[in-house]
Amino acid sequence: FSKTFLLKLKKTKFNNNSKVFLAVGFSFLLILSYFLIPTTYNKENIKQNIKNQILKKYNIDIQFNNNVTYALLPRPHFTTKELSIIRNNKKIGEVKTFRAFISIDKLFFFQNFELKDLILSKTDFNIKKDDLIFFENLLKTEASKNKIILRNSNIFFENFDGEVLFINKIK
C-alpha cells in the first residue's frame, strides 16, 4: 500500500503541468528580484549618482530636497518630490515631481546604472534675463536617445527688481 501511494504521489506531484507551473513561478520570482535590486541601494549614493549623471549629460545642477524612492512600474525609475534646479548657486527652478528612468541592462551594478529619460512635472522656473542661457544651453546639449520631458510647468520671467514680466505655461 505505501509503495503504490508513493508512486502515485510522485506521478501527481511531478507531472508536466506541475513542471511548467514551477518553471513559470521560478522565472517570475527571478525577474521580480532582478527588478527590485535597486531597493537595496544606499539612497545617498543614488542621489549623488543621479546628480552627477544629470550634470554630466545635460549640464544641469540639481539639489534633492526629499528622499529618493524606487518604483518599478511603468519602467524602473527613481522618483522624488521637491527637487531644485540650481544655476550659479541660485535656485532657478522648483520641481514638484521628478522621475529618472534607468536602463534595465545595467540594473545589477549600482556604480554603472545609467539614466535614460527625465520627467520634470509641475516645475516653476523663476528666471531673469541672465538665466535664459540655461535654456539655451539645454537646447544645445548633444542630441541623444534620452529625453527631458517638462510637464505642466511654468516659466516666470522676472526683471532685475523681481517683478514678473510674463508667465509662460509648458503643457
NORZI-V691247 format. One line per field, one symbol per residue. phi: phi as a letter, one per 40 degrees, with the letter a starting at -180 (. if undefined). psi: psi as a letter, one per 30 degrees, with the letter a starting at -180 (. if undefined). Layout:
BEGIN
phi=???
psi=???
END
This chain:
BEGIN
phi=.ccccccccccccbccccccccccccccccccccccdcccccccccdcccdccccccbfbcbbcbbccbbbcbcbdabbabfbbbbbffbcbabccbbbbcbcccbccbdcbcbcbbbbbbfcbcbbbdccccdcccccccdcaccbbbbbfbbbbcbcccgcccabbcbc
psi=eeeeeeeeeeeeehleeeeeeeeeeeeeeeeeeefgeffflkeeeeeeeeeeeeeeefhkklkkfllklkkekflklklllikkkkkhgkjfkjkekkkjklkefhfejefgkkkdkkkjkhkjkjlleffffeeeeefflkkafkljkkkhlkjjklaffgkkelkkkj.
END
